[in-house]
Amino acid sequence: MSAHFPDLGGAVTDAPTARAMLAAAPRPPAPEVPLRRVNDVELPVPGAPPAPARIYWPDHDGPLPGIVFFHGGGFVVSSVEGHDAFARKLAAGAGAVVVSVDYRLAPEHRFPAAVNDAVAATSWVFDHAASLGIDPARIAVAGDSAGGNLAAVACLRARDHGGPPLTAQLLIYPVLDARRDSASYRRNATGYFLTAAHMTWFWDQYLDGADPDDPDVSPLCAPNLTGLPPAIIVVAEHDPLRDDGRTYAELLSGTGNDVRLLDYPGMFHGFFGLVDQLPAARQANDQVFAALQEIWTAKPSDTHGNRS
């Protein structure tokens, strides 16, 4: 989902219409963000077409931290282009090389296509860290909304299948539970931009009969959450997904992981990208960038325990 995602209401019954509505929605002017270079590439995905991606280098000398970023959009809408301003601000603010991935979208490509693209992209960035000017000891994954789901799953996959040694996961109002039965889903079902009905529609497009309890679908259902990278989790009070993030933070902390939970009262799904409109968004961005720097400069023995 995006900060400018249109109100689907009850009119949208197909993905092309939803994408057209998003493309037509008004957007605030993109801010001028100082970057050294931006380049479009294609990343190899085993058994599938290459995944387009856009790489953003901040105006700093390297080697730099790296962030593999997955955009939001309910697994159905948005793109690297739609999150271009978001990725630019992330690169400049975090002082990191950001690789923003155009993973395959549903319903044309249902689960697990997006997961496979995310995992392949994460491995590619680690394998090519030197040529990208990235320090391989400081690689994070990040995503907003549905992208937060992919970032969380990429961490689980990396731990379980010998993937890259990731050093942080930034989950911004993440989608983490396909069962959709939390109190925040009921409390914030309507009236706050993203609705529970939107989420039901998005999940229907994505799952195609997949088990909602599969950890690659719902990280909250993972039977083992030990040994994961330090997590920064951003949630908003008036968001159906708030309890997804809060519960995941509690579970991660309870299994010995380093967790920073940033819970913003009065805010709604999509607020993080509105830095030029909302003081809370500026505060959230500043806190996220500071938390990433704290993780990247800490000794390995310091990155354990709850800091929420």
C-alpha positions as CSV (number, residue, x, y, z in Angstrom):
1,M,0.0,0.0,0.0
2,S,1.1,3.5,-0.6
3,A,0.6,6.8,1.1
4,H,-1.3,7.9,-2.0
5,F,-3.3,4.7,-2.6
6,P,-6.8,5.6,-3.9
7,D,-9.9,4.7,-2.0
8,L,-10.9,1.3,-3.6
9,G,-14.4,1.5,-2.1
10,G,-16.5,-1.3,-3.6
11,A,-15.9,-0.4,-7.2
12,V,-12.6,-2.2,-7.9
13,T,-12.8,-5.9,-8.9
14,D,-9.6,-6.3,-10.9
15,A,-5.9,-5.4,-10.5
16,P,-5.6,-3.3,-13.8
17,T,-8.3,-1.0,-12.5
18,A,-6.6,-0.6,-9.1
19,R,-3.3,0.1,-10.8
20,A,-4.9,2.7,-13.1
21,M,-6.5,4.4,-10.1
22,L,-3.2,4.6,-8.4
23,A,-1.4,6.0,-11.5
24,A,-4.1,8.7,-11.7
25,A,-4.1,9.7,-8.1
26,P,-2.5,13.1,-7.3
27,R,0.9,13.1,-5.7
28,P,2.8,15.8,-3.9
29,P,5.9,17.0,-5.8
30,A,8.9,14.8,-5.3
31,P,11.5,16.4,-3.0
32,E,14.9,17.2,-4.2
33,V,17.1,14.6,-2.6
34,P,20.9,14.8,-3.0
35,L,22.2,11.5,-4.5
36,R,25.4,10.6,-6.3
37,R,23.9,8.2,-8.9
38,V,20.8,6.3,-9.8
39,N,20.8,3.3,-12.1
40,D,18.2,0.8,-13.4
41,V,19.3,-2.9,-13.6
42,E,17.8,-6.4,-13.9
43,L,18.4,-9.0,-11.2
44,P,18.5,-12.7,-12.1
45,V,15.8,-14.9,-10.5
46,P,16.2,-18.7,-10.8
47,G,13.5,-20.2,-12.9
48,A,11.8,-16.9,-13.7
49,P,12.3,-13.7,-15.7
50,P,14.8,-11.1,-14.3
51,A,13.4,-8.7,-11.7
52,P,13.8,-5.0,-12.6
53,A,15.4,-2.9,-9.9
54,R,16.7,0.6,-9.3
55,I,19.8,1.4,-7.4
56,Y,20.3,4.6,-5.5
57,W,23.8,5.7,-4.3
58,P,23.8,8.5,-1.7
59,D,26.4,11.3,-1.9
60,H,28.9,9.6,0.4
61,D,32.1,7.7,-0.1
62,G,32.0,4.0,0.4
63,P,31.9,1.2,1.2
64,L,28.4,2.0,2.5
65,P,25.6,0.1,4.1
66,G,23.2,-1.5,1.7
67,I,19.4,-1.8,1.9
68,V,17.3,-4.2,-0.3
69,F,14.0,-2.4,-0.5
70,F,10.6,-3.9,-1.3
71,H,7.7,-1.5,-2.1
72,G,4.2,-1.7,-0.7
73,G,1.1,-2.1,-2.7
74,G,-0.8,-5.1,-1.3
75,F,1.3,-7.4,-3.6
76,V,-0.9,-6.1,-6.4
77,V,-0.1,-2.4,-7.2
78,S,2.8,0.1,-7.2
79,S,6.3,-0.3,-8.4
80,V,9.9,1.0,-8.2
81,E,8.7,4.1,-10.0
82,G,5.8,4.5,-7.6
83,H,8.1,4.4,-4.6
84,D,10.9,6.3,-6.3
85,A,10.7,9.3,-3.9
86,F,10.5,6.9,-0.9
87,A,13.6,5.1,-2.0
88,R,15.5,8.3,-2.6
89,K,14.8,9.6,0.9
90,L,15.8,6.3,2.3
91,A,19.1,6.3,0.6
92,A,19.9,9.8,1.5
93,G,18.6,9.6,5.1
94,A,20.2,6.3,5.9
95,G,23.4,7.0,4.0
96,A,23.0,3.6,2.3
97,V,23.0,2.2,-1.2
98,V,19.3,1.3,-1.8
99,V,18.4,-1.5,-4.2
100,S,14.6,-1.1,-4.9
101,V,13.1,-4.3,-6.4
102,D,10.2,-4.5,-8.8
103,Y,9.1,-7.9,-7.7
104,R,6.3,-9.7,-9.7
105,L,2.8,-8.6,-8.8
106,A,-0.4,-10.6,-8.2
107,P,-2.8,-11.8,-9.5
108,E,-0.8,-12.3,-12.7
109,H,2.0,-13.8,-10.5
110,R,0.7,-15.1,-7.2
111,F,2.4,-16.4,-4.1
112,P,5.3,-17.4,-4.0
113,A,6.5,-15.4,-7.0
114,A,7.1,-12.2,-5.0
115,V,8.9,-14.1,-2.3
116,N,11.2,-15.8,-4.8
117,D,12.0,-12.4,-6.4
118,A,12.8,-10.9,-2.9
119,V,15.0,-13.8,-1.9
120,A,16.9,-13.8,-5.2
121,A,17.4,-10.0,-5.1
122,T,18.7,-10.1,-1.5
123,S,21.3,-12.8,-2.5
124,W,22.3,-10.9,-5.6
125,V,23.0,-7.7,-3.6
126,F,25.2,-9.6,-1.1
127,D,27.0,-11.4,-3.9
128,H,27.7,-8.1,-5.8
129,A,28.3,-6.0,-2.7
130,A,31.9,-5.0,-3.7
131,S,31.0,-3.8,-7.2
132,L,28.0,-1.9,-5.7
133,G,30.2,-0.1,-3.1
134,I,28.4,-1.9,-0.3
135,D,29.9,-3.2,2.9
136,P,28.7,-6.9,3.0
137,A,28.7,-6.7,6.8
138,R,26.1,-4.0,6.8
139,I,23.2,-5.2,4.5
140,A,19.6,-4.8,5.6
141,V,16.2,-5.6,4.0
142,A,13.4,-3.1,4.2
143,G,9.8,-2.7,3.1
144,D,6.6,-0.9,3.7
145,S,3.3,-2.7,4.0
146,A,3.3,-5.7,1.7
147,G,7.0,-5.0,1.1
148,G,7.5,-5.4,4.9
149,N,6.1,-8.9,4.5
150,L,8.7,-9.7,1.9
151,A,11.5,-8.2,4.0
152,A,10.5,-10.3,7.0
153,V,10.2,-13.5,4.9
154,A,13.6,-12.8,3.3
155,C,15.1,-12.8,6.8
156,L,13.5,-16.1,7.7
157,R,14.6,-17.6,4.4
158,A,18.2,-16.3,4.8
159,R,18.4,-17.9,8.2
160,D,16.9,-21.2,7.2
161,H,18.5,-21.7,3.9
162,G,22.1,-20.4,4.2
163,G,21.3,-17.0,2.8
164,P,23.1,-13.7,3.3
165,P,24.0,-12.7,6.9
166,L,21.6,-9.7,7.1
167,T,22.2,-7.1,9.7
168,A,18.8,-5.4,10.0
169,Q,15.2,-5.6,8.9
170,L,13.2,-2.4,8.6
171,L,9.5,-3.2,8.6
172,I,7.2,-0.2,8.0
173,Y,3.6,-1.0,8.9
174,P,4.2,-4.5,7.7
175,V,1.6,-7.1,6.5
176,L,2.5,-10.1,8.6
177,D,-0.7,-12.2,9.1
178,A,-3.1,-13.4,6.3
179,R,-5.6,-14.5,9.0
180,R,-6.7,-10.9,9.6
181,D,-8.3,-11.5,13.0
182,S,-6.5,-9.0,15.2
183,A,-8.1,-6.3,17.3
184,S,-6.7,-3.5,15.1
185,Y,-8.3,-5.1,12.1
186,R,-11.7,-4.7,13.8
187,R,-11.0,-1.3,15.4
188,N,-9.6,0.3,12.2
189,A,-11.7,-1.6,9.7
190,T,-12.9,1.5,8.0
191,G,-12.3,5.3,8.1
192,Y,-8.5,5.4,8.1
193,F,-7.4,5.2,4.5
194,L,-6.5,1.5,4.3
195,T,-9.5,-0.7,5.2
196,A,-10.0,-4.3,6.3
197,A,-11.9,-4.8,3.0
198,H,-8.9,-3.6,1.0
199,M,-6.7,-6.1,2.8
200,T,-9.1,-9.0,2.1
201,W,-9.1,-8.1,-1.6
202,F,-5.3,-7.9,-1.7
203,W,-4.9,-11.2,0.0
204,D,-7.4,-12.8,-2.3
205,Q,-5.3,-11.7,-5.3
206,Y,-2.1,-12.9,-3.8
207,L,-2.7,-16.2,-2.2
208,D,-4.6,-18.3,-4.8
209,G,-5.4,-21.0,-2.2
210,A,-2.0,-20.9,-0.4
211,D,-2.1,-21.8,3.3
212,P,-2.4,-18.5,5.3
213,D,-0.5,-20.2,8.1
214,D,2.6,-20.7,5.9
215,P,5.4,-18.6,7.4
216,D,6.3,-17.5,3.9
217,V,2.8,-16.0,3.8
218,S,2.4,-15.0,7.4
219,P,5.7,-14.5,9.3
220,L,3.6,-14.3,12.5
221,C,3.0,-18.0,12.1
222,A,6.7,-18.9,11.9
223,P,7.4,-21.7,14.5
224,N,10.9,-20.4,15.1
225,L,11.8,-16.7,15.3
226,T,15.2,-17.1,17.0
227,G,18.4,-15.8,15.4
228,L,16.9,-13.1,13.2
229,P,18.5,-9.7,12.3
230,P,17.8,-6.7,14.5
231,A,14.3,-5.3,13.7
232,I,13.0,-1.8,13.4
233,I,9.2,-2.0,13.2
234,V,7.1,1.1,12.5
235,V,3.3,1.0,13.3
236,A,0.5,3.6,13.3
237,E,-2.4,3.8,15.7
238,H,-5.1,4.0,13.1
239,D,-4.0,1.2,10.9
240,P,-5.6,-2.3,10.5
241,L,-2.1,-3.7,10.4
242,R,-1.0,-2.1,13.7
243,D,-1.3,-5.3,15.7
244,D,0.6,-7.3,13.0
245,G,3.7,-5.2,13.7
246,R,3.2,-5.0,17.5
247,T,2.7,-8.7,17.9
248,Y,5.7,-9.5,15.7
249,A,7.8,-7.1,17.8
250,E,6.7,-9.0,21.0
251,L,7.5,-12.4,19.5
252,L,10.9,-11.3,18.2
253,S,11.8,-9.8,21.5
254,G,10.6,-12.9,23.4
255,T,12.9,-15.1,21.4
256,G,16.0,-13.0,22.1
257,N,16.1,-10.7,19.1
258,D,17.0,-7.0,19.1
259,V,13.8,-5.1,18.4
260,R,13.0,-1.4,18.2
261,L,9.2,-0.8,18.0
262,L,8.2,2.7,16.9
263,D,4.5,3.2,17.5
264,Y,3.0,6.5,16.3
265,P,-0.2,7.7,17.9
266,G,-2.7,9.4,15.7
267,M,-1.1,8.2,12.5
268,F,-2.5,6.0,9.7
269,H,-1.2,3.5,7.1
270,G,1.0,5.3,4.6
271,F,2.1,8.2,6.9
272,F,5.8,7.4,6.8
273,G,6.2,8.7,3.2
274,L,4.6,12.1,3.9
275,V,7.6,13.8,5.4
276,D,6.8,17.1,3.7
277,Q,3.3,17.1,5.1
278,L,3.4,15.5,8.6
279,P,5.7,16.3,11.5
280,A,5.2,12.7,12.8
281,A,6.4,11.4,9.5
282,R,9.6,13.5,9.7
283,Q,10.1,12.2,13.3
284,A,9.6,8.6,12.2
285,N,12.1,9.0,9.4
286,D,14.7,10.5,11.7
287,Q,14.2,7.8,14.3
288,V,14.4,5.0,11.7
289,F,17.7,6.5,10.2
290,A,19.1,6.8,13.7
291,A,18.2,3.3,14.6
292,L,19.8,1.9,11.4
293,Q,23.0,3.8,12.2
294,E,22.9,2.5,15.8
295,I,22.6,-1.1,14.5
296,W,25.3,-0.7,11.9
297,T,27.8,0.8,14.4
298,A,27.1,-1.6,17.3
299,K,29.3,-4.6,18.2
300,P,27.7,-7.9,17.3
301,S,27.2,-8.7,21.0
302,D,25.2,-5.5,21.4
303,T,22.5,-6.4,18.9
304,H,20.5,-8.6,21.2
305,G,17.5,-7.8,23.4
306,N,14.4,-5.6,23.3
307,R,14.9,-1.9,22.7
308,S,11.2,-1.1,22.0
